[in-house]
Amino acid sequence: MIDPLFWLGLSILLVATSLTAVLVAAIPALQELARAARSAEKLFDTLSRELPPTLDAIRMTGLEITDLTDDVSEGVKSAGQVVKQVDQSLDSAKKQAQNLQVGTRSVFVGVKAAWKNFTRQKPARRTVERLSINETPLTLREREALRQENRRTKTEVYRTEDGYNDPASWEASFEDEDLLSKPTASDDWYNQD
């Protein structure tokens, strides 16, 4: 048979040849791996330089967004308060307009009543009495006494030398003197509601 040393040498030669072929084929792959490692190293350096500021900027942006959200919430609340104040102002203006309308009606009714009172037919006797009273010059004391008498109401009690008289007896004393006349059914102003 053939010598075993030959086969051993041949197998070693084949192994060496195959290893050489593998190494020749692996050299470009190893060079590409080295380039990829350098690129990865550069990428990691860039990331280590750029990533922290970017993360800080993202964090600051998040904080600013939170602040803006709070400001918007406060703005919405203040806008709600402004809307409530505007509603209250509108309600107040509405009430004032209603009060003004009632006041205007009251003034209109008062002017209408005053015009009716001014243009009504007065009895001839009263006109003559007033003219005769107004034609005679009155002193200051007489004018003041007339004003006080005109201010008195029927329910007041008047004092005389004898004591207190009731209003009915006081009116009767003036009726005798023809200074005070009660309204009659023919007087227009007396019959008004």
C-alpha positions as CSV (number, residue, x, y, z in Angstrom):
1,M,0.0,0.0,0.0
2,I,1.0,3.5,-0.1
3,D,2.9,5.0,2.5
4,P,0.9,6.7,5.4
5,L,3.4,9.5,5.6
6,F,2.5,10.4,2.1
7,W,-1.2,10.6,3.0
8,L,-0.4,12.6,6.1
9,G,1.7,15.1,4.1
10,L,-0.9,15.3,1.4
11,S,-3.7,16.0,4.0
12,I,-1.5,18.6,5.6
13,L,-0.9,20.2,2.3
14,L,-4.6,20.2,1.5
15,V,-5.5,21.7,4.9
16,A,-2.8,24.4,4.4
17,T,-4.1,25.2,0.9
18,S,-7.7,25.4,2.1
19,L,-6.7,27.7,5.0
20,T,-4.8,29.9,2.6
21,A,-7.9,30.1,0.4
22,V,-10.1,30.9,3.3
23,L,-7.6,33.6,4.5
24,V,-7.4,35.1,1.0
25,A,-11.2,35.1,0.8
26,A,-11.6,36.5,4.3
27,I,-9.1,39.4,3.9
28,P,-11.6,41.7,2.1
29,A,-14.3,40.8,4.5
30,L,-12.0,41.6,7.4
31,Q,-11.1,44.9,5.7
32,E,-14.8,45.7,5.4
33,L,-15.3,44.8,9.1
34,A,-12.5,47.2,10.0
35,R,-14.1,49.9,8.0
36,A,-17.5,49.2,9.6
37,A,-15.9,49.3,13.0
38,R,-14.3,52.7,12.2
39,S,-17.6,54.0,11.0
40,A,-19.4,52.7,14.1
41,E,-16.7,54.3,16.2
42,K,-17.3,57.7,14.5
43,L,-21.0,57.3,14.8
44,F,-20.7,56.6,18.5
45,D,-18.4,59.6,18.9
46,T,-20.9,61.8,17.1
47,L,-23.8,60.4,19.1
48,S,-21.9,60.9,22.4
49,R,-21.3,64.6,21.3
50,E,-24.7,65.4,19.8
51,L,-27.1,63.2,21.8
52,P,-26.9,64.9,25.2
53,P,-27.6,68.4,23.8
54,T,-30.4,67.0,21.7
55,L,-31.9,65.2,24.7
56,D,-31.6,68.4,26.7
57,A,-33.3,70.3,24.0
58,I,-36.1,67.7,23.9
59,R,-36.4,67.9,27.7
60,M,-36.5,71.8,27.5
61,T,-39.1,71.6,24.8
62,G,-41.2,69.3,26.9
63,L,-40.9,71.7,29.9
64,E,-41.8,74.7,27.6
65,I,-44.8,72.7,26.2
66,T,-45.9,72.1,29.8
67,D,-45.5,75.8,30.7
68,L,-47.5,76.8,27.5
69,T,-50.2,74.3,28.5
70,D,-50.4,75.9,31.9
71,D,-50.5,79.4,30.4
72,V,-53.3,78.3,28.0
73,S,-55.2,76.7,30.9
74,E,-54.9,80.0,32.8
75,G,-55.9,82.0,29.7
76,V,-59.0,79.8,29.3
77,K,-59.9,80.3,33.0
78,S,-59.4,84.0,32.7
79,A,-61.4,84.1,29.5
80,G,-64.2,82.2,31.3
81,Q,-64.1,84.8,34.1
82,V,-64.2,87.6,31.5
83,V,-67.2,85.9,29.9
84,K,-68.9,85.7,33.3
85,Q,-68.2,89.4,34.0
86,V,-69.6,90.3,30.5
87,D,-72.7,88.2,31.3
88,Q,-73.1,90.0,34.6
89,S,-72.6,93.3,32.9
90,L,-75.1,92.5,30.3
91,D,-77.6,91.4,33.0
92,S,-76.9,94.6,34.9
93,A,-77.4,96.7,31.7
94,K,-80.6,94.8,31.0
95,K,-81.9,95.5,34.5
96,Q,-80.9,99.2,34.2
97,A,-82.6,99.4,30.8
98,Q,-85.7,97.9,32.4
99,N,-85.5,100.4,35.3
100,L,-85.0,103.2,32.8
101,Q,-88.0,102.0,30.8
102,V,-90.1,101.9,34.0
103,G,-88.8,105.4,34.9
104,T,-89.5,106.7,31.5
105,R,-93.0,105.3,31.6
106,S,-93.5,106.9,35.1
107,V,-92.2,110.2,33.8
108,F,-94.5,110.0,30.8
109,V,-97.5,109.1,33.0
110,G,-96.6,111.9,35.4
111,V,-96.3,114.4,32.5
112,K,-99.6,113.2,31.1
113,A,-101.3,113.6,34.5
114,A,-99.7,117.0,34.9
115,W,-100.9,118.1,31.5
116,K,-104.4,116.8,32.2
117,N,-104.3,118.6,35.6
118,F,-103.0,121.8,33.9
119,T,-105.6,121.8,31.1
120,R,-108.6,120.8,33.2
121,Q,-111.6,123.0,33.7
122,K,-111.4,124.7,37.1
123,P,-114.5,125.9,38.9
124,A,-115.0,129.6,38.6
125,R,-115.3,130.1,42.3
126,R,-111.8,128.7,43.0
127,T,-110.3,130.8,40.3
128,V,-111.8,133.9,41.8
129,E,-110.7,133.0,45.3
130,R,-107.1,132.4,44.1
131,L,-107.0,135.6,42.1
132,S,-108.3,137.6,45.0
133,I,-105.8,136.0,47.4
134,N,-102.9,136.4,45.0
135,E,-103.8,140.0,44.2
136,T,-103.4,141.2,47.8
137,P,-99.8,141.4,48.8
138,L,-98.9,139.0,51.6
139,T,-96.3,139.4,54.2
140,L,-93.6,136.8,54.7
141,R,-95.3,135.5,57.9
142,E,-98.7,135.1,56.1
143,R,-97.1,133.2,53.3
144,E,-95.3,130.9,55.7
145,A,-98.6,130.3,57.6
146,L,-100.3,129.4,54.3
147,R,-97.6,127.0,53.4
148,Q,-97.8,125.3,56.7
149,E,-101.6,125.0,56.4
150,N,-101.3,123.5,53.0
151,R,-98.8,120.9,54.2
152,R,-101.1,119.6,56.9
153,T,-103.1,116.4,56.3
154,K,-106.5,115.5,57.5
155,T,-105.2,112.9,60.0
156,E,-103.2,115.5,61.9
157,V,-104.5,116.9,65.2
158,Y,-104.3,120.6,65.6
159,R,-103.8,122.5,68.9
160,T,-105.9,125.5,69.8
161,E,-106.2,127.5,73.0
162,D,-108.8,125.1,74.2
163,G,-106.7,122.0,73.7
164,Y,-106.7,119.6,70.8
165,N,-109.4,119.6,68.2
166,D,-110.0,116.8,65.7
167,P,-109.5,117.6,62.0
168,A,-113.3,117.5,61.3
169,S,-114.0,120.4,63.6
170,W,-111.0,122.3,62.2
171,E,-112.2,121.8,58.7
172,A,-115.7,122.9,59.8
173,S,-114.3,126.2,61.2
174,F,-112.6,126.9,57.8
175,E,-115.7,126.0,55.8
176,D,-117.6,128.6,57.8
177,E,-115.0,131.2,56.7
178,D,-115.2,129.9,53.1
179,L,-111.5,129.4,52.9
180,L,-111.5,125.7,52.4
181,S,-113.8,123.9,50.0
182,K,-114.2,120.2,49.6
183,P,-114.1,118.8,46.1
184,T,-117.4,118.0,44.6
185,A,-118.5,115.3,42.2
186,S,-118.3,117.8,39.4
187,D,-114.6,118.5,39.9
188,D,-112.5,116.6,37.2
189,W,-109.4,116.3,39.2
190,Y,-111.3,114.7,42.2
191,N,-112.8,112.0,40.0
192,Q,-109.6,110.9,38.4
193,D,-108.2,107.5,39.6
